[in-house]
């Protein structure tokens, strides 16, 4: 059974930094072929994409994250990180890790349990 375990969330002051991590285990397929993404969901809002890293090495950021957040992965450690700098109160949300493989049959789409990030003074 595929498991995604996030860690690293917490309380940080505006302007501060935080790094969240996600470790994937239990997949019969190589971690490196998955599209790995970070999403977030604030209270009363829909879940939204923050950043993605593709098997090709390309990266995609939401406008709200570009220039402040950095997504990275280590395929040898089955791990993806999201480094968040210059945090703002509006970044407060539960951050979820996603592993997605649309080309597989069946489609593989896995989620972690989420980690809370709170930006407040």
Sine and cosine of phi, psi and omega as CSV:
sin_phi,cos_phi,sin_psi,cos_psi,sin_omega,cos_omega
0.00,0.00,0.77,-0.64,-0.04,-1.00
-0.97,0.24,0.73,-0.68,0.03,-1.00
-0.79,-0.61,0.66,-0.75,0.12,-0.99
-0.87,-0.49,0.84,-0.55,-0.05,-1.00
-0.86,-0.52,0.91,-0.41,0.02,-1.00
-1.00,-0.03,0.44,-0.90,0.09,-1.00
-0.42,-0.91,0.25,-0.97,0.11,-0.99
0.98,-0.22,-0.05,1.00,0.05,-1.00
-0.95,0.32,0.13,-0.99,0.01,-1.00
0.30,-0.95,-0.25,-0.97,0.00,-1.00
-0.98,-0.19,0.75,-0.66,0.00,-1.00
-0.62,-0.78,0.51,-0.86,0.01,-1.00
-0.98,0.20,0.43,-0.90,0.09,-1.00
-0.81,0.59,0.68,-0.73,-0.06,-1.00
1.00,0.01,-0.17,0.99,-0.03,-1.00
-0.99,0.11,-0.05,-1.00,-0.05,-1.00
-0.79,-0.61,0.41,-0.91,0.02,-1.00
-0.42,-0.91,0.56,-0.83,0.09,-1.00
-0.83,-0.56,0.81,-0.58,0.08,-1.00
-0.96,-0.29,0.53,-0.85,-0.07,-1.00
-0.83,-0.56,0.39,-0.92,0.05,-1.00
-0.60,-0.80,0.84,-0.54,0.04,-1.00
-0.94,-0.35,0.75,-0.66,-0.03,-1.00
-0.96,-0.28,0.70,-0.71,0.04,-1.00
-0.63,-0.77,0.33,-0.94,0.14,-0.99
1.00,0.04,0.03,1.00,-0.01,-1.00
-1.00,0.04,0.65,-0.76,0.08,-1.00
-0.99,0.16,-0.18,0.98,0.01,-1.00
-0.98,-0.21,0.43,-0.90,-0.01,-1.00
-0.91,0.42,0.71,-0.70,0.03,-1.00
-0.82,0.57,-0.56,0.83,-0.10,-0.99
-0.91,0.42,-0.31,0.95,-0.03,-1.00
-1.00,-0.01,-0.13,0.99,-0.01,-1.00
-0.99,0.15,0.57,-0.82,0.31,-0.95
-0.98,0.18,0.84,-0.53,-0.01,-1.00
-0.95,-0.31,0.73,-0.69,-0.05,-1.00
-0.69,-0.72,0.41,-0.91,0.18,-0.98
-0.92,-0.40,0.76,-0.65,0.06,-1.00
-0.84,-0.55,0.26,-0.96,0.08,-1.00
-0.59,-0.81,0.43,-0.90,0.03,-1.00
-0.65,-0.76,0.89,-0.45,0.06,-1.00
-1.00,-0.02,0.38,-0.93,0.00,-1.00
-0.82,0.57,0.77,-0.63,0.04,-1.00
0.98,0.21,0.10,1.00,-0.03,-1.00
-0.84,-0.54,0.29,-0.96,0.04,-1.00
-0.98,0.20,0.40,-0.92,0.09,-1.00
-0.92,0.39,0.68,-0.73,-0.04,-1.00
-0.73,-0.68,0.48,-0.88,0.04,-1.00
-0.95,0.31,0.68,-0.74,0.10,-1.00
-0.96,-0.27,-0.79,0.62,-0.04,-1.00
-0.33,-0.94,0.47,-0.89,0.04,-1.00
-0.70,-0.71,0.55,-0.84,0.16,-0.99
-0.79,-0.61,0.79,-0.61,-0.12,-0.99
-0.99,-0.13,0.30,-0.95,0.02,-1.00
-0.86,0.50,-0.49,0.87,0.00,-1.00
-0.94,0.34,-0.29,0.96,-0.08,-1.00
0.97,-0.23,-0.21,0.98,0.03,-1.00
-0.96,0.28,0.36,-0.93,-0.09,-1.00
-0.71,-0.70,0.56,-0.83,0.03,-1.00
-0.76,-0.65,0.70,-0.72,0.03,-1.00
-0.84,-0.54,0.56,-0.83,0.22,-0.98
-0.93,0.36,0.44,-0.90,-0.01,-1.00
-0.84,0.55,-0.59,0.81,-0.04,-1.00
-0.93,0.37,-0.36,0.93,-0.07,-1.00
-0.98,-0.21,-0.41,0.91,-0.11,-0.99
-0.88,0.48,0.77,-0.64,0.01,-1.00
1.00,-0.03,-0.28,0.96,0.00,-1.00
-0.89,-0.45,-0.55,0.84,-0.06,-1.00
-0.94,-0.34,0.50,-0.87,0.06,-1.00
-0.72,-0.69,0.82,-0.57,0.07,-1.00
-0.99,-0.16,0.63,-0.77,0.04,-1.00
-0.53,-0.85,0.31,-0.95,-0.02,-1.00
-0.59,-0.81,0.44,-0.90,0.13,-0.99
-0.79,-0.61,0.96,-0.27,-0.07,-1.00
-0.93,0.36,-0.33,0.94,0.04,-1.00
-0.98,0.18,-0.31,0.95,-0.01,-1.00
-0.92,-0.40,0.10,1.00,0.00,-1.00
0.78,0.62,0.67,0.74,-0.13,-0.99
-0.75,-0.66,0.61,-0.79,0.12,-0.99
-0.78,-0.63,0.62,-0.79,-0.02,-1.00
-0.85,-0.53,0.38,-0.93,0.17,-0.99
-0.75,-0.67,0.94,-0.34,0.08,-1.00
-1.00,0.00,0.84,-0.54,-0.07,-1.00
-0.89,-0.46,0.87,-0.50,0.01,-1.00
-0.89,-0.46,0.28,-0.96,0.03,-1.00
0.76,0.65,0.75,0.67,-0.09,-1.00
-0.92,0.39,0.55,-0.83,-0.01,-1.00
-0.86,-0.52,0.39,-0.92,0.04,-1.00
-0.82,0.57,-0.54,0.84,-0.01,-1.00
-0.96,0.29,-0.09,1.00,0.12,-0.99
-0.99,0.12,-0.11,0.99,0.01,-1.00
-0.88,0.47,0.82,-0.57,-0.05,-1.00
-0.04,-1.00,0.17,-0.99,0.24,-0.97
-1.00,0.03,0.79,-0.61,-0.03,-1.00
-0.98,-0.19,0.79,-0.62,-0.06,-1.00
-0.90,-0.44,0.63,-0.78,0.11,-0.99
-1.00,-0.09,0.62,-0.79,-0.01,-1.00
-0.73,-0.68,0.67,-0.74,0.13,-0.99
-0.87,-0.49,0.83,-0.55,-0.16,-0.99
-0.73,-0.69,0.73,-0.69,0.03,-1.00
-0.67,-0.74,1.00,0.09,-0.11,-0.99
-0.94,0.35,-0.33,0.94,-0.07,-1.00
-1.00,0.10,-0.13,0.99,-0.02,-1.00
-0.99,0.11,0.31,-0.95,0.04,-1.00
-0.77,-0.64,0.96,-0.26,0.09,1.00
-0.97,0.25,0.27,-0.96,0.08,-1.00
-0.88,0.47,0.71,-0.71,0.03,-1.00
-0.97,-0.23,0.82,-0.58,-0.08,-1.00
-0.55,-0.84,0.97,-0.23,-0.12,-0.99
-0.87,-0.49,0.54,-0.84,-0.03,-1.00
-0.78,-0.63,0.53,-0.85,0.16,-0.99
-1.00,0.08,0.00,-1.00,-0.07,-1.00
-1.00,0.09,-0.24,0.97,0.03,-1.00
0.99,-0.11,0.47,-0.88,0.09,-1.00
-0.71,-0.70,0.72,-0.69,-0.08,-1.00
-0.98,0.18,0.76,-0.65,0.14,-0.99
-0.88,-0.48,0.84,-0.54,0.00,-1.00
-0.85,-0.53,0.83,-0.56,0.01,-1.00
-0.93,-0.37,0.94,-0.34,-0.08,-1.00
-0.35,-0.94,0.51,-0.86,0.08,-1.00
-1.00,-0.08,0.00,0.00,0.00,0.00
